[in-house]
Amino acid sequence: MWWEILPSAGIVFTALLAPHGAYWVLNKLTHNRKSCARDWRDGPHFEDYTLYLRDIRLTGSEYVPRGLESIPDLKD
């Protein structure tokens, strides 16, 4: 009958969800309990981090793009 498929369906769903759950747990443990941690100071993305800090310093926000007009002129 139809209920005979329930044990095998449970095994299949468990096998499909186990890697997702394991990844979630490992991500919580290794990324300081943040689900989307950005590690700006390691790896090849350090240059992106410096540009990110520059944008914050020059424009006040990393989300508002501004061009060269936002850089103040140096007066001697």
PDB file of N, CA, C, O and CB in Angstrom:
ATOM      1  N   MET A   1       0.813  -1.178   0.000  1.00  0.00           N
ATOM      2  CA  MET A   1       0.000   0.000   0.000  1.00  0.00           C
ATOM      3  C   MET A   1       0.868   1.258   0.000  1.00  0.00           C
ATOM      4  O   MET A   1       2.092   1.185  -0.112  1.00  0.00           O
ATOM      5  CB  MET A   1      -0.931  -0.011   1.192  1.00  0.00           C
ATOM      6  N   TRP A   2       0.213   2.411   0.127  1.00  0.00           N
ATOM      7  CA  TRP A   2       0.936   3.665  -0.006  1.00  0.00           C
ATOM      8  C   TRP A   2       1.883   3.918   1.155  1.00  0.00           C
ATOM      9  O   TRP A   2       2.893   4.596   0.967  1.00  0.00           O
ATOM     10  CB  TRP A   2      -0.033   4.803  -0.123  1.00  0.00           C
ATOM     11  N   TRP A   3       1.600   3.403   2.347  1.00  0.00           N
ATOM     12  CA  TRP A   3       2.449   3.661   3.516  1.00  0.00           C
ATOM     13  C   TRP A   3       3.753   2.876   3.474  1.00  0.00           C
ATOM     14  O   TRP A   3       4.656   3.127   4.272  1.00  0.00           O
ATOM     15  CB  TRP A   3       1.698   3.323   4.787  1.00  0.00           C
ATOM     16  N   GLU A   4       3.856   1.924   2.543  1.00  0.00           N
ATOM     17  CA  GLU A   4       5.096   1.150   2.443  1.00  0.00           C
ATOM     18  C   GLU A   4       6.253   1.982   1.897  1.00  0.00           C
ATOM     19  O   GLU A   4       7.413   1.600   2.046  1.00  0.00           O
ATOM     20  CB  GLU A   4       4.881  -0.067   1.557  1.00  0.00           C
ATOM     21  N   ILE A   5       5.950   3.107   1.273  1.00  0.00           N
ATOM     22  CA  ILE A   5       6.999   3.965   0.742  1.00  0.00           C
ATOM     23  C   ILE A   5       7.574   4.907   1.808  1.00  0.00           C
ATOM     24  O   ILE A   5       8.637   5.489   1.594  1.00  0.00           O
ATOM     25  CB  ILE A   5       6.458   4.774  -0.425  1.00  0.00           C
ATOM     26  N   LEU A   6       6.902   5.066   2.938  1.00  0.00           N
ATOM     27  CA  LEU A   6       7.329   6.021   3.961  1.00  0.00           C
ATOM     28  C   LEU A   6       8.731   5.751   4.525  1.00  0.00           C
ATOM     29  O   LEU A   6       9.496   6.706   4.662  1.00  0.00           O
ATOM     30  CB  LEU A   6       6.338   6.013   5.085  1.00  0.00           C
ATOM     31  N   PRO A   7       9.119   4.506   4.861  1.00  0.00           N
ATOM     32  CA  PRO A   7      10.486   4.309   5.367  1.00  0.00           C
ATOM     33  C   PRO A   7      11.564   4.669   4.345  1.00  0.00           C
ATOM     34  O   PRO A   7      12.562   5.303   4.689  1.00  0.00           O
ATOM     35  CB  PRO A   7      10.669   2.871   5.795  1.00  0.00           C
ATOM     36  N   SER A   8      11.363   4.265   3.090  1.00  0.00           N
ATOM     37  CA  SER A   8      12.376   4.589   2.088  1.00  0.00           C
ATOM     38  C   SER A   8      12.377   6.082   1.771  1.00  0.00           C
ATOM     39  O   SER A   8      13.439   6.646   1.509  1.00  0.00           O
ATOM     40  CB  SER A   8      12.140   3.779   0.809  1.00  0.00           C
ATOM     41  N   ALA A   9      11.225   6.732   1.786  1.00  0.00           N
ATOM     42  CA  ALA A   9      11.173   8.176   1.564  1.00  0.00           C
ATOM     43  C   ALA A   9      11.864   8.912   2.706  1.00  0.00           C
ATOM     44  O   ALA A   9      12.542   9.914   2.477  1.00  0.00           O
ATOM     45  CB  ALA A   9       9.713   8.653   1.424  1.00  0.00           C
ATOM     46  N   GLY A  10      11.698   8.427   3.922  1.00  0.00           N
ATOM     47  CA  GLY A  10      12.389   9.036   5.058  1.00  0.00           C
ATOM     48  C   GLY A  10      13.896   8.918   4.938  1.00  0.00           C
ATOM     49  O   GLY A  10      14.621   9.860   5.257  1.00  0.00           O
ATOM     50  N   ILE A  11      14.373   7.768   4.480  1.00  0.00           N
ATOM     51  CA  ILE A  11      15.815   7.576   4.293  1.00  0.00           C
ATOM     52  C   ILE A  11      16.339   8.517   3.221  1.00  0.00           C
ATOM     53  O   ILE A  11      17.397   9.122   3.393  1.00  0.00           O
ATOM     54  CB  ILE A  11      16.129   6.114   3.918  1.00  0.00           C
ATOM     55  N   VAL A  12      15.617   8.648   2.122  1.00  0.00           N
ATOM     56  CA  VAL A  12      16.048   9.517   1.024  1.00  0.00           C
ATOM     57  C   VAL A  12      16.074  10.971   1.468  1.00  0.00           C
ATOM     58  O   VAL A  12      17.050  11.675   1.210  1.00  0.00           O
ATOM     59  CB  VAL A  12      15.123   9.352  -0.191  1.00  0.00           C
ATOM     60  N   PHE A  13      15.023  11.431   2.129  1.00  0.00           N
ATOM     61  CA  PHE A  13      14.984  12.821   2.569  1.00  0.00           C
ATOM     62  C   PHE A  13      16.064  13.103   3.606  1.00  0.00           C
ATOM     63  O   PHE A  13      16.658  14.181   3.598  1.00  0.00           O
ATOM     64  CB  PHE A  13      13.610  13.156   3.139  1.00  0.00           C
ATOM     65  N   THR A  14      16.323  12.165   4.486  1.00  0.00           N
ATOM     66  CA  THR A  14      17.382  12.339   5.471  1.00  0.00           C
ATOM     67  C   THR A  14      18.744  12.417   4.787  1.00  0.00           C
ATOM     68  O   THR A  14      19.577  13.247   5.149  1.00  0.00           O
ATOM     69  CB  THR A  14      17.363  11.192   6.490  1.00  0.00           C
ATOM     70  N   ALA A  15      18.967  11.556   3.803  1.00  0.00           N
ATOM     71  CA  ALA A  15      20.240  11.572   3.086  1.00  0.00           C
ATOM     72  C   ALA A  15      20.421  12.871   2.301  1.00  0.00           C
ATOM     73  O   ALA A  15      21.545  13.345   2.139  1.00  0.00           O
ATOM     74  CB  ALA A  15      20.330  10.372   2.140  1.00  0.00           C
ATOM     75  N   LEU A  16      19.327  13.446   1.816  1.00  0.00           N
ATOM     76  CA  LEU A  16      19.431  14.700   1.077  1.00  0.00           C
ATOM     77  C   LEU A  16      19.607  15.898   2.000  1.00  0.00           C
ATOM     78  O   LEU A  16      20.265  16.865   1.615  1.00  0.00           O
ATOM     79  CB  LEU A  16      18.204  14.896   0.215  1.00  0.00           C
ATOM     80  N   LEU A  17      19.053  15.867   3.185  1.00  0.00           N
ATOM     81  CA  LEU A  17      19.140  16.996   4.100  1.00  0.00           C
ATOM     82  C   LEU A  17      20.375  16.958   5.002  1.00  0.00           C
ATOM     83  O   LEU A  17      20.756  17.989   5.558  1.00  0.00           O
ATOM     84  CB  LEU A  17      17.907  17.045   4.946  1.00  0.00           C
ATOM     85  N   ALA A  18      20.998  15.812   5.157  1.00  0.00           N
ATOM     86  CA  ALA A  18      22.148  15.692   6.063  1.00  0.00           C
ATOM     87  C   ALA A  18      23.326  16.584   5.656  1.00  0.00           C
ATOM     88  O   ALA A  18      23.883  17.255   6.524  1.00  0.00           O
ATOM     89  CB  ALA A  18      22.607  14.245   6.118  1.00  0.00           C
ATOM     90  N   PRO A  19      23.734  16.628   4.382  1.00  0.00           N
ATOM     91  CA  PRO A  19      24.854  17.527   4.033  1.00  0.00           C
ATOM     92  C   PRO A  19      24.525  19.004   4.276  1.00  0.00           C
ATOM     93  O   PRO A  19      25.388  19.773   4.699  1.00  0.00           O
ATOM     94  CB  PRO A  19      25.240  17.332   2.567  1.00  0.00           C
ATOM     95  N   HIS A  20      23.295  19.389   4.011  1.00  0.00           N
ATOM     96  CA  HIS A  20      22.901  20.771   4.235  1.00  0.00           C
ATOM     97  C   HIS A  20      22.967  21.116   5.724  1.00  0.00           C
ATOM     98  O   HIS A  20      23.461  22.181   6.095  1.00  0.00           O
ATOM     99  CB  HIS A  20      21.487  21.020   3.690  1.00  0.00           C
ATOM    100  N   GLY A  21      22.483  20.238   6.553  1.00  0.00           N
ATOM    101  CA  GLY A  21      22.537  20.467   7.991  1.00  0.00           C
ATOM    102  C   GLY A  21      23.962  20.466   8.519  1.00  0.00           C
ATOM    103  O   GLY A  21      24.307  21.274   9.381  1.00  0.00           O
ATOM    104  N   ALA A  22      24.796  19.561   8.004  1.00  0.00           N
ATOM    105  CA  ALA A  22      26.193  19.511   8.436  1.00  0.00           C
ATOM    106  C   ALA A  22      26.922  20.789   8.029  1.00  0.00           C
ATOM    107  O   ALA A  22      27.726  21.312   8.801  1.00  0.00           O
ATOM    108  CB  ALA A  22      26.901  18.277   7.840  1.00  0.00           C
ATOM    109  N   TYR A  23      26.653  21.294   6.836  1.00  0.00           N
ATOM    110  CA  TYR A  23      27.281  22.533   6.388  1.00  0.00           C
ATOM    111  C   TYR A  23      26.855  23.695   7.282  1.00  0.00           C
ATOM    112  O   TYR A  23      27.678  24.538   7.639  1.00  0.00           O
ATOM    113  CB  TYR A  23      26.920  22.825   4.918  1.00  0.00           C
ATOM    114  N   TRP A  24      25.588  23.742   7.640  1.00  0.00           N
ATOM    115  CA  TRP A  24      25.083  24.820   8.493  1.00  0.00           C
ATOM    116  C   TRP A  24      25.776  24.799   9.851  1.00  0.00           C
ATOM    117  O   TRP A  24      26.174  25.844  10.365  1.00  0.00           O
ATOM    118  CB  TRP A  24      23.558  24.699   8.672  1.00  0.00           C
ATOM    119  N   VAL A  25      25.920  23.603  10.432  1.00  0.00           N
ATOM    120  CA  VAL A  25      26.561  23.477  11.742  1.00  0.00           C
ATOM    121  C   VAL A  25      28.035  23.862  11.650  1.00  0.00           C
ATOM    122  O   VAL A  25      28.531  24.596  12.504  1.00  0.00           O
ATOM    123  CB  VAL A  25      26.414  22.036  12.285  1.00  0.00           C
ATOM    124  N   LEU A  26      28.742  23.380  10.631  1.00  0.00           N
ATOM    125  CA  LEU A  26      30.162  23.710  10.489  1.00  0.00           C
ATOM    126  C   LEU A  26      30.359  25.201  10.227  1.00  0.00           C
ATOM    127  O   LEU A  26      31.319  25.795  10.718  1.00  0.00           O
ATOM    128  CB  LEU A  26      30.789  22.891   9.355  1.00  0.00           C
ATOM    129  N   ASN A  27      29.469  25.802   9.468  1.00  0.00           N
ATOM    130  CA  ASN A  27      29.574  27.234   9.204  1.00  0.00           C
ATOM    131  C   ASN A  27      29.369  28.023  10.489  1.00  0.00           C
ATOM    132  O   ASN A  27      30.067  29.008  10.728  1.00  0.00           O
ATOM    133  CB  ASN A  27      28.550  27.668   8.140  1.00  0.00           C
ATOM    134  N   LYS A  28      28.427  27.604  11.310  1.00  0.00           N
ATOM    135  CA  LYS A  28      28.211  28.282  12.589  1.00  0.00           C
ATOM    136  C   LYS A  28      29.430  28.134  13.501  1.00  0.00           C
ATOM    137  O   LYS A  28      29.795  29.079  14.200  1.00  0.00           O
ATOM    138  CB  LYS A  28      26.958  27.723  13.284  1.00  0.00           C
ATOM    139  N   LEU A  29      30.054  26.971  13.501  1.00  0.00           N
ATOM    140  CA  LEU A  29      31.198  26.741  14.378  1.00  0.00           C
ATOM    141  C   LEU A  29      32.449  27.463  13.903  1.00  0.00           C
ATOM    142  O   LEU A  29      33.198  27.999  14.719  1.00  0.00           O
ATOM    143  CB  LEU A  29      31.477  25.263  14.484  1.00  0.00           C
ATOM    144  N   THR A  30      32.686  27.486  12.603  1.00  0.00           N
ATOM    145  CA  THR A  30      33.939  28.026  12.093  1.00  0.00           C
ATOM    146  C   THR A  30      33.883  29.510  11.794  1.00  0.00           C
ATOM    147  O   THR A  30      34.932  30.152  11.745  1.00  0.00           O
ATOM    148  CB  THR A  30      34.335  27.296  10.864  1.00  0.00           C
ATOM    149  N   HIS A  31      32.705  30.086  11.590  1.00  0.00           N
ATOM    150  CA  HIS A  31      32.606  31.502  11.258  1.00  0.00           C
ATOM    151  C   HIS A  31      32.031  32.327  12.392  1.00  0.00           C
ATOM    152  O   HIS A  31      31.310  33.298  12.164  1.00  0.00           O
ATOM    153  CB  HIS A  31      31.765  31.683  10.028  1.00  0.00           C
ATOM    154  N   ASN A  32      32.345  31.942  13.592  1.00  0.00           N
ATOM    155  CA  ASN A  32      32.032  32.755  14.774  1.00  0.00           C
ATOM    156  C   ASN A  32      30.527  32.982  14.918  1.00  0.00           C
ATOM    157  O   ASN A  32      30.089  34.080  15.261  1.00  0.00           O
ATOM    158  CB  ASN A  32      32.757  34.105  14.694  1.00  0.00           C
ATOM    159  N   ARG A  33      29.747  31.948  14.658  1.00  0.00           N
ATOM    160  CA  ARG A  33      28.293  31.952  14.800  1.00  0.00           C
ATOM    161  C   ARG A  33      27.582  32.948  13.883  1.00  0.00           C
ATOM    162  O   ARG A  33      26.491  33.420  14.201  1.00  0.00           O
ATOM    163  CB  ARG A  33      27.936  32.252  16.220  1.00  0.00           C
ATOM    164  N   LYS A  34      28.205  33.265  12.741  1.00  0.00           N
ATOM    165  CA  LYS A  34      27.573  34.116  11.743  1.00  0.00           C
ATOM    166  C   LYS A  34      27.277  33.262  10.522  1.00  0.00           C
ATOM    167  O   LYS A  34      28.119  32.474  10.093  1.00  0.00           O
ATOM    168  CB  LYS A  34      28.476  35.338  11.375  1.00  0.00           C
ATOM    169  N   SER A  35      26.107  33.413   9.970  1.00  0.00           N
ATOM    170  CA  SER A  35      25.762  32.573   8.834  1.00  0.00           C
ATOM    171  C   SER A  35      26.433  33.043   7.559  1.00  0.00           C
ATOM    172  O   SER A  35      26.695  32.230   6.673  1.00  0.00           O
ATOM    173  CB  SER A  35      24.266  32.542   8.643  1.00  0.00           C
ATOM    174  N   CYS A  36      26.718  34.321   7.438  1.00  0.00           N
ATOM    175  CA  CYS A  36      27.364  34.871   6.246  1.00  0.00           C
ATOM    176  C   CYS A  36      28.555  35.702   6.677  1.00  0.00           C
ATOM    177  O   CYS A  36      28.504  36.930   6.610  1.00  0.00           O
ATOM    178  CB  CYS A  36      26.370  35.723   5.403  1.00  0.00           C
ATOM    179  N   ALA A  37      29.612  35.070   7.112  1.00  0.00           N
ATOM    180  CA  ALA A  37      30.774  35.805   7.601  1.00  0.00           C
ATOM    181  C   ALA A  37      31.660  36.222   6.432  1.00  0.00           C
ATOM    182  O   ALA A  37      31.910  35.444   5.512  1.00  0.00           O
ATOM    183  CB  ALA A  37      31.575  34.953   8.607  1.00  0.00           C
ATOM    184  N   ARG A  38      32.124  37.457   6.489  1.00  0.00           N
ATOM    185  CA  ARG A  38      33.075  37.949   5.498  1.00  0.00           C
ATOM    186  C   ARG A  38      34.427  38.060   6.186  1.00  0.00           C
ATOM    187  O   ARG A  38      34.585  38.821   7.141  1.00  0.00           O
ATOM    188  CB  ARG A  38      32.623  39.331   4.889  1.00  0.00           C
ATOM    189  N   ASP A  39      35.385  37.310   5.706  1.00  0.00           N
ATOM    190  CA  ASP A  39      36.721  37.380   6.270  1.00  0.00           C
ATOM    191  C   ASP A  39      37.561  38.214   5.320  1.00  0.00           C
ATOM    192  O   ASP A  39      38.196  37.684   4.408  1.00  0.00           O
ATOM    193  CB  ASP A  39      37.339  35.953   6.491  1.00  0.00           C
ATOM    194  N   TRP A  40      37.560  39.529   5.539  1.00  0.00           N
ATOM    195  CA  TRP A  40      38.186  40.450   4.596  1.00  0.00           C
ATOM    196  C   TRP A  40      39.701  40.427   4.681  1.00  0.00           C
ATOM    197  O   TRP A  40      40.366  40.770   3.704  1.00  0.00           O
ATOM    198  CB  TRP A  40      37.691  41.849   4.837  1.00  0.00           C
ATOM    199  N   ARG A  41      40.267  40.037   5.809  1.00  0.00           N
ATOM    200  CA  ARG A  41      41.705  40.178   5.994  1.00  0.00           C
ATOM    201  C   ARG A  41      42.507  38.978   5.547  1.00  0.00           C
ATOM    202  O   ARG A  41      43.733  38.997   5.653  1.00  0.00           O
ATOM    203  CB  ARG A  41      41.996  40.447   7.413  1.00  0.00           C
ATOM    204  N   ASP A  42      41.868  37.937   5.052  1.00  0.00           N
ATOM    205  CA  ASP A  42      42.594  36.753   4.606  1.00  0.00           C
ATOM    206  C   ASP A  42      42.382  36.537   3.117  1.00  0.00           C
ATOM    207  O   ASP A  42      41.350  36.910   2.558  1.00  0.00           O
ATOM    208  CB  ASP A  42      42.149  35.511   5.395  1.00  0.00           C
ATOM    209  N   GLY A  43      43.370  35.934   2.491  1.00  0.00           N
ATOM    210  CA  GLY A  43      43.214  35.502   1.115  1.00  0.00           C
ATOM    211  C   GLY A  43      43.328  36.620   0.093  1.00  0.00           C
ATOM    212  O   GLY A  43      43.833  37.703   0.388  1.00  0.00           O
ATOM    213  N   PRO A  44      42.852  36.340  -1.106  1.00  0.00           N
ATOM    214  CA  PRO A  44      43.015  37.299  -2.209  1.00  0.00           C
ATOM    215  C   PRO A  44      42.057  38.485  -2.129  1.00  0.00           C
ATOM    216  O   PRO A  44      42.124  39.376  -2.976  1.00  0.00           O
ATOM    217  CB  PRO A  44      42.818  36.594  -3.526  1.00  0.00           C
ATOM    218  N   HIS A  45      41.175  38.521  -1.143  1.00  0.00           N
ATOM    219  CA  HIS A  45      40.186  39.580  -1.069  1.00  0.00           C
ATOM    220  C   HIS A  45      40.637  40.747  -0.204  1.00  0.00           C
ATOM    221  O   HIS A  45      39.844  41.645   0.077  1.00  0.00           O
ATOM    222  CB  HIS A  45      38.897  39.032  -0.544  1.00  0.00           C
ATOM    223  N   PHE A  46      41.894  40.750   0.221  1.00  0.00           N
ATOM    224  CA  PHE A  46      42.369  41.838   1.064  1.00  0.00           C
ATOM    225  C   PHE A  46      42.359  43.158   0.306  1.00  0.00           C
ATOM    226  O   PHE A  46      42.076  44.208   0.883  1.00  0.00           O
ATOM    227  CB  PHE A  46      43.772  41.538   1.582  1.00  0.00           C
ATOM    228  N   GLU A  47      42.669  43.104  -0.995  1.00  0.00           N
ATOM    229  CA  GLU A  47      42.628  44.316  -1.807  1.00  0.00           C
ATOM    230  C   GLU A  47      41.203  44.859  -1.891  1.00  0.00           C
ATOM    231  O   GLU A  47      41.001  46.073  -1.880  1.00  0.00           O
ATOM    232  CB  GLU A  47      43.177  44.039  -3.215  1.00  0.00           C
ATOM    233  N   ASP A  48      40.231  43.981  -1.975  1.00  0.00           N
ATOM    234  CA  ASP A  48      38.838  44.423  -1.975  1.00  0.00           C
ATOM    235  C   ASP A  48      38.485  45.092  -0.658  1.00  0.00           C
ATOM    236  O   ASP A  48      37.706  46.045  -0.635  1.00  0.00           O
ATOM    237  CB  ASP A  48      37.899  43.244  -2.235  1.00  0.00           C
ATOM    238  N   TYR A  49      39.040  44.610   0.422  1.00  0.00           N
ATOM    239  CA  TYR A  49      38.767  45.198   1.727  1.00  0.00           C
ATOM    240  C   TYR A  49      39.328  46.613   1.817  1.00  0.00           C
ATOM    241  O   TYR A  49      38.683  47.506   2.367  1.00  0.00           O
ATOM    242  CB  TYR A  49      39.354  44.326   2.836  1.00  0.00           C
ATOM    243  N   THR A  50      40.528  46.818   1.278  1.00  0.00           N
ATOM    244  CA  THR A  50      41.103  48.163   1.310  1.00  0.00           C
ATOM    245  C   THR A  50      40.275  49.118   0.448  1.00  0.00           C
ATOM    246  O   THR A  50      40.105  50.279   0.819  1.00  0.00           O
ATOM    247  CB  THR A  50      42.570  48.137   0.825  1.00  0.00           C
ATOM    248  N   LEU A  51      39.763  48.662  -0.677  1.00  0.00           N
ATOM    249  CA  LEU A  51      38.896  49.505  -1.495  1.00  0.00           C
ATOM    250  C   LEU A  51      37.579  49.778  -0.784  1.00  0.00           C
ATOM    251  O   LEU A  51      37.023  50.871  -0.897  1.00  0.00           O
ATOM    252  CB  LEU A  51      38.635  48.848  -2.853  1.00  0.00           C
ATOM    253  N   TYR A  52      37.087  48.801  -0.063  1.00  0.00           N
ATOM    254  CA  TYR A  52      35.875  48.958   0.734  1.00  0.00           C
ATOM    255  C   TYR A  52      36.069  50.039   1.795  1.00  0.00           C
ATOM    256  O   TYR A  52      35.204  50.897   1.975  1.00  0.00           O
ATOM    257  CB  TYR A  52      35.487  47.623   1.394  1.00  0.00           C
ATOM    258  N   LEU A  53      37.200  49.998   2.493  1.00  0.00           N
ATOM    259  CA  LEU A  53      37.494  51.008   3.504  1.00  0.00           C
ATOM    260  C   LEU A  53      37.679  52.386   2.874  1.00  0.00           C
ATOM    261  O   LEU A  53      37.276  53.394   3.455  1.00  0.00           O
ATOM    262  CB  LEU A  53      38.744  50.620   4.290  1.00  0.00           C
ATOM    263  N   ARG A  54      38.290  52.432   1.684  1.00  0.00           N
ATOM    264  CA  ARG A  54      38.463  53.706   0.993  1.00  0.00           C
ATOM    265  C   ARG A  54      37.113  54.326   0.653  1.00  0.00           C
ATOM    266  O   ARG A  54      36.918  55.530   0.815  1.00  0.00           O
ATOM    267  CB  ARG A  54      39.295  53.516  -0.279  1.00  0.00           C
ATOM    268  N   ASP A  55      36.183  53.500   0.180  1.00  0.00           N
ATOM    269  CA  ASP A  55      34.861  54.016  -0.161  1.00  0.00           C
ATOM    270  C   ASP A  55      34.154  54.569   1.065  1.00  0.00           C
ATOM    271  O   ASP A  55      33.488  55.601   0.983  1.00  0.00           O
ATOM    272  CB  ASP A  55      34.014  52.925  -0.804  1.00  0.00           C
ATOM    273  N   ILE A  56      34.289  53.904   2.184  1.00  0.00           N
ATOM    274  CA  ILE A  56      33.670  54.395   3.415  1.00  0.00           C
ATOM    275  C   ILE A  56      34.319  55.713   3.836  1.00  0.00           C
ATOM    276  O   ILE A  56      33.632  56.643   4.259  1.00  0.00           O
ATOM    277  CB  ILE A  56      33.792  53.344   4.549  1.00  0.00           C
ATOM    278  N   ARG A  57      35.643  55.788   3.718  1.00  0.00           N
ATOM    279  CA  ARG A  57      36.349  57.000   4.126  1.00  0.00           C
ATOM    280  C   ARG A  57      36.002  58.184   3.231  1.00  0.00           C
ATOM    281  O   ARG A  57      35.821  59.295   3.730  1.00  0.00           O
ATOM    282  CB  ARG A  57      37.852  56.762   4.110  1.00  0.00           C
ATOM    283  N   LEU A  58      35.906  57.972   1.934  1.00  0.00           N
ATOM    284  CA  LEU A  58      35.678  59.082   1.011  1.00  0.00           C
ATOM    285  C   LEU A  58      34.218  59.501   0.931  1.00  0.00           C
ATOM    286  O   LEU A  58      33.918  60.694   0.915  1.00  0.00           O
ATOM    287  CB  LEU A  58      36.165  58.711  -0.358  1.00  0.00           C
ATOM    288  N   THR A  59      33.322  58.549   0.881  1.00  0.00           N
ATOM    289  CA  THR A  59      31.923  58.890   0.632  1.00  0.00           C
ATOM    290  C   THR A  59      31.036  58.739   1.857  1.00  0.00           C
ATOM    291  O   THR A  59      29.913  59.245   1.861  1.00  0.00           O
ATOM    292  CB  THR A  59      31.387  58.037  -0.471  1.00  0.00           C
ATOM    293  N   GLY A  60      31.502  58.064   2.888  1.00  0.00           N
ATOM    294  CA  GLY A  60      30.691  57.871   4.075  1.00  0.00           C
ATOM    295  C   GLY A  60      29.822  56.632   4.014  1.00  0.00           C
ATOM    296  O   GLY A  60      29.257  56.226   5.030  1.00  0.00           O
ATOM    297  N   SER A  61      29.704  56.026   2.850  1.00  0.00           N
ATOM    298  CA  SER A  61      28.899  54.820   2.705  1.00  0.00           C
ATOM    299  C   SER A  61      29.511  53.946   1.625  1.00  0.00           C
ATOM    300  O   SER A  61      29.950  54.439   0.586  1.00  0.00           O
ATOM    301  CB  SER A  61      27.424  55.165   2.365  1.00  0.00           C
ATOM    302  N   GLU A  62      29.537  52.655   1.877  1.00  0.00           N
ATOM    303  CA  GLU A  62      30.082  51.743   0.870  1.00  0.00           C
ATOM    304  C   GLU A  62      29.090  51.430  -0.230  1.00  0.00           C
ATOM    305  O   GLU A  62      29.454  50.816  -1.233  1.00  0.00           O
ATOM    306  CB  GLU A  62      30.528  50.463   1.521  1.00  0.00           C
ATOM    307  N   TYR A  63      27.841  51.841  -0.062  1.00  0.00           N
ATOM    308  CA  TYR A  63      26.793  51.509  -1.017  1.00  0.00           C
ATOM    309  C   TYR A  63      26.470  52.653  -1.970  1.00  0.00           C
ATOM    310  O   TYR A  63      25.732  52.462  -2.937  1.00  0.00           O
ATOM    311  CB  TYR A  63      25.552  51.103  -0.281  1.00  0.00           C
ATOM    312  N   VAL A  64      27.013  53.840  -1.709  1.00  0.00           N
ATOM    313  CA  VAL A  64      26.741  54.984  -2.571  1.00  0.00           C
ATOM    314  C   VAL A  64      27.954  55.211  -3.464  1.00  0.00           C
ATOM    315  O   VAL A  64      28.987  55.679  -2.984  1.00  0.00           O
ATOM    316  CB  VAL A  64      26.411  56.263  -1.732  1.00  0.00           C
ATOM    317  N   PRO A  65      27.855  54.891  -4.744  1.00  0.00           N
ATOM    318  CA  PRO A  65      29.017  55.089  -5.618  1.00  0.00           C
ATOM    319  C   PRO A  65      29.169  56.567  -5.985  1.00  0.00           C
ATOM    320  O   PRO A  65      28.200  57.217  -6.378  1.00  0.00           O
ATOM    321  CB  PRO A  65      28.884  54.231  -6.899  1.00  0.00           C
ATOM    322  N   ARG A  66      30.356  57.078  -5.859  1.00  0.00           N
ATOM    323  CA  ARG A  66      30.670  58.442  -6.276  1.00  0.00           C
ATOM    324  C   ARG A  66      31.993  58.412  -7.006  1.00  0.00           C
ATOM    325  O   ARG A  66      32.822  57.535  -6.763  1.00  0.00           O
ATOM    326  CB  ARG A  66      30.720  59.422  -5.059  1.00  0.00           C
ATOM    327  N   GLY A  67      32.187  59.323  -7.861  1.00  0.00           N
ATOM    328  CA  GLY A  67      33.389  59.351  -8.683  1.00  0.00           C
ATOM    329  C   GLY A  67      34.478  60.220  -8.094  1.00  0.00           C
ATOM    330  O   GLY A  67      34.578  60.391  -6.879  1.00  0.00           O
ATOM    331  N   LEU A  68      35.300  60.772  -8.992  1.00  0.00           N
ATOM    332  CA  LEU A  68      36.429  61.584  -8.563  1.00  0.00           C
ATOM    333  C   LEU A  68      36.003  62.881  -7.904  1.00  0.00           C
ATOM    334  O   LEU A  68      36.790  63.480  -7.171  1.00  0.00           O
ATOM    335  CB  LEU A  68      37.312  61.883  -9.731  1.00  0.00           C
ATOM    336  N   GLU A  69      34.776  63.335  -8.147  1.00  0.00           N
ATOM    337  CA  GLU A  69      34.342  64.589  -7.546  1.00  0.00           C
ATOM    338  C   GLU A  69      34.198  64.475  -6.023  1.00  0.00           C
ATOM    339  O   GLU A  69      34.143  65.493  -5.333  1.00  0.00           O
ATOM    340  CB  GLU A  69      33.020  65.028  -8.162  1.00  0.00           C
ATOM    341  N   SER A  70      34.138  63.260  -5.499  1.00  0.00           N
ATOM    342  CA  SER A  70      34.004  63.108  -4.048  1.00  0.00           C
ATOM    343  C   SER A  70      35.345  63.183  -3.328  1.00  0.00           C
ATOM    344  O   SER A  70      35.375  63.291  -2.102  1.00  0.00           O
ATOM    345  CB  SER A  70      33.330  61.791  -3.726  1.00  0.00           C
ATOM    346  N   ILE A  71      36.454  63.127  -4.061  1.00  0.00           N
ATOM    347  CA  ILE A  71      37.778  63.204  -3.450  1.00  0.00           C
ATOM    348  C   ILE A  71      38.130  64.682  -3.269  1.00  0.00           C
ATOM    349  O   ILE A  71      38.114  65.434  -4.243  1.00  0.00           O
ATOM    350  CB  ILE A  71      38.858  62.463  -4.327  1.00  0.00           C
ATOM    351  N   PRO A  72      38.442  65.109  -2.064  1.00  0.00           N
ATOM    352  CA  PRO A  72      38.735  66.521  -1.851  1.00  0.00           C
ATOM    353  C   PRO A  72      40.062  66.929  -2.503  1.00  0.00           C
ATOM    354  O   PRO A  72      41.002  66.137  -2.566  1.00  0.00           O
ATOM    355  CB  PRO A  72      38.771  66.827  -0.356  1.00  0.00           C
ATOM    356  N   ASP A  73      40.124  68.182  -2.987  1.00  0.00           N
ATOM    357  CA  ASP A  73      41.350  68.708  -3.592  1.00  0.00           C
ATOM    358  C   ASP A  73      42.348  69.061  -2.503  1.00  0.00           C
ATOM    359  O   ASP A  73      41.970  69.517  -1.424  1.00  0.00           O
ATOM    360  CB  ASP A  73      41.049  69.947  -4.470  1.00  0.00           C
ATOM    361  N   LEU A  74      43.623  68.846  -2.792  1.00  0.00           N
ATOM    362  CA  LEU A  74      44.675  69.208  -1.852  1.00  0.00           C
ATOM    363  C   LEU A  74      45.125  70.628  -2.154  1.00  0.00           C
ATOM    364  O   LEU A  74      45.511  70.933  -3.283  1.00  0.00           O
ATOM    365  CB  LEU A  74      45.872  68.214  -1.932  1.00  0.00           C
ATOM    366  N   LYS A  75      45.077  71.479  -1.174  1.00  0.00           N
ATOM    367  CA  LYS A  75      45.522  72.869  -1.322  1.00  0.00           C
ATOM    368  C   LYS A  75      46.880  73.014  -0.669  1.00  0.00           C
ATOM    369  O   LYS A  75      47.068  72.630   0.486  1.00  0.00           O
ATOM    370  CB  LYS A  75      44.498  73.866  -0.697  1.00  0.00           C
ATOM    371  N   ASP A  76      47.812  73.561  -1.398  1.00  0.00           N
ATOM    372  CA  ASP A  76      49.151  73.768  -0.834  1.00  0.00           C
ATOM    373  C   ASP A  76      49.287  75.087  -0.177  1.00  0.00           C
ATOM    374  O   ASP A  76      50.354  75.410   0.345  1.00  0.00           O
ATOM    375  CB  ASP A  76      50.192  73.640  -1.882  1.00  0.00           C
TER     376      ASP A  76
END
